[in-house]
Structures are given as structure tokens and as C-alpha cells.
């Protein structure tokens, strides 16, 4: 069924001289008909040379950050099926044919590779907890369809890739990839894939706290932009709660003595309540705007043919 479909393996790389050769070789073996692209992101080692020698098509993105690389790859490469995988040799290439087959046979737009490993060094407890926390936040807001939101291993359709806005600059791009599918209610799936430790000489570029906070901020921004009613309603509720706490003692004292001795506090309480109502109004207005934006994105997404019966977006 996949013989008539063009498959592209996309490998973003930064200083992966020790791992990229194995990644290219493994995916060439798993997907012999696929075209393998390595996009280098200003590596200071021999990533470009060894990737080209391994048989990959090598290109360069000078804007630093994985999100910038993903944006460039999605814009440049024309295919029907896109396999996105990190260049650190931690993901299982042998799972790719199964993921591609499921994408095509079920007419899906994304298959997410959920990491499964018992190697603590490969998937540190801090990263596990952070992934669980951030994934839970996205699930609570946008829908509970993925257990490993931050996986760097995904198989996607052309209609997904060409409708993806790609606004992130760094590792928060995985959050955008997940929310894009959830927001447009695309047909998706998640499969368990083995995850292993990096080869010797390869070092993780992910900073637990710095990138974790960036991903958290991205989630907050996406909630504000895609779920403004929820975001601004929560802000309004918090402001109203604080306002009520401040005004209750003043009202009680006024009822007992007929005096308002803490006038500045009363003014602050009133101001907070007014800001709360303004926040609620912003949520109502922006919710209408967001609905229109969502409809436009949905129409753009539907304008690209789906994978069906072995025929892609050609």
C-alpha cells in the first residue's frame, strides 16, 4: 500500500557526530525506499561530514534551535509521509515500518512514538516527571490522547505537516506538534516504542530546568491563545477571590460601626473586581476570535488530501 507514497525521514542534528551515522543506517535499513534528510543546526563537530558520508541528504539551518530546524524541514521537503526522529540514536528505527503502516491503513495524520525503557540513564527520573507533568497539563486542557507529549519520534501525514504553523524556536516544538493535532481533532494514534541510551560520545542538549520552563511557558501561551475563555475566566476567578477576601472584613466592620477606616483597601478590592470583569470580557471576545482562527486552520488542513488507499497528497 505504501509503494506509491513518498516517505521522508527528517533528522534534526546538533553536534551528533557520534550518533547520526547509526541513525541514518538504521532508518535506511528499516525504510529502504525512504529519502533520509539530515538538517544540521550549526554543529561544531563533524556531523555534516559523517552524515553525508552515510548517504543522507544534508542541509543546514542557521537559526539555532530545534523548532527552527523543524520549521525549515517542513517547509522545504515534499513527501506524503514524514518520519521525524532525533539524531541521537535513542529511538527504535525498527518501529518505523509499523508506525508508517498504521498511519496509512487507518488514514491517520500522526502516530506518536511513546518511549518505553528500563534504562534510568536514558530517561532520567527528572525528565520522566517533567514529561508527565507537562503532558498532564496539555491533556487536561486540550484532550487526553497522548502519554508522551515530548517524544521526538513521530510519523506524520502531508496534510499535518503542511498545515503546521511551526512557531516555536527550541525544544518546545514537541508541545506545538501535539497541540496542533489535538486542537484540530486530527485522527492520531500512539504506539509504544523502545528507547535506549545515547551512544558513547553523544551528549544531551536538553536542559532540564531551562527547557522545562520554556515548555511550560509555551503551554501557558497556547492555552491563552487556543483556550482564551478558560484562561481569562481563571484569571477573573482569582481576581474576584482576592477582591472578596479584601472586602469581607471591611463590610463586616462597616455593618458593625458604620465606618470604613481602610478606604485604600476598599478601593483596591473594587479595582481587582473590575479587572476581573474586564478579564472575563476579554475571554468572551477572544474566544470568538479564536473560533474563527480555528475554522481557518481547519479549512487549510482539509484543503490537503488525506492518506487513503495508498494515495497521498499528490
Secondary structure, 3 states (H helix, E strand, C coil): CCCCCCEEEEEEECCCCCCHHHHHHHHHHHCCCCEEEEEECCCCCCHHHHHHHCCCEEEECCCCCHHHHHHHHHHHCCCCEEEEEECCCCECHHHHHHHHHHHHHCCCCEEEEEEECCCCCCCCHHHHHHHHHHHHHHHHHHCCCCCCCCCCCEEEEHHHHCCCCCCCCCCCHHHHHHHHHHHCCCCEEEEEEEECCCCCCCCCCCCHHHHHHHHHHHHHHHHHHHCHHHHHHHHHHHHHHHHHHHHHHHHHHHHHHCCCCCHHHHHHHHHHHHHHHHHHHHHHHHHHHHHHHHHHHHHHHHCCCCCECCECCC
